[in-house]
């Protein structure tokens, strides 16, 4: 495997399911890599309106985390059945014209609180 990227996944699993535990991931930024997620199947617990087959890019240094309401929805959840694949790229990714063609220009609004 190249030292320019690292692969990972989020498989179906049991959470830390104490009654008041919060399984949703915390807000974070990847300070040394771009993060690409491919949502293979089922609902991704920390996201709103993400469907099977979606791909998201979180560039190096940009803070990201659960969408509004995801933390609250995750409390008391015992397991996830989602499957997500990740790539951490340690050199900046170049966005292609094909990627721009399938971009959801409203994606960033998923972090905004709905009134």
SULUR-V118996 format. One record per helix or strand. SS is the DSSP state (H for helix, E for strand). FROM is the first residue (numbers start at 1). LEN is the number of residues. If there is no record, write none. Layout:
# SULUR-V118996
<<SS & FROM & LEN> <SS & FROM & LEN>>
This chain:
# SULUR-V118996
<<E & 5 & 6> <E & 13 & 2> <E & 28 & 1> <E & 34 & 8> <E & 55 & 4> <E & 64 & 1> <H & 70 & 5> <E & 79 & 2> <E & 83 & 7> <H & 97 & 6> <H & 107 & 5>>
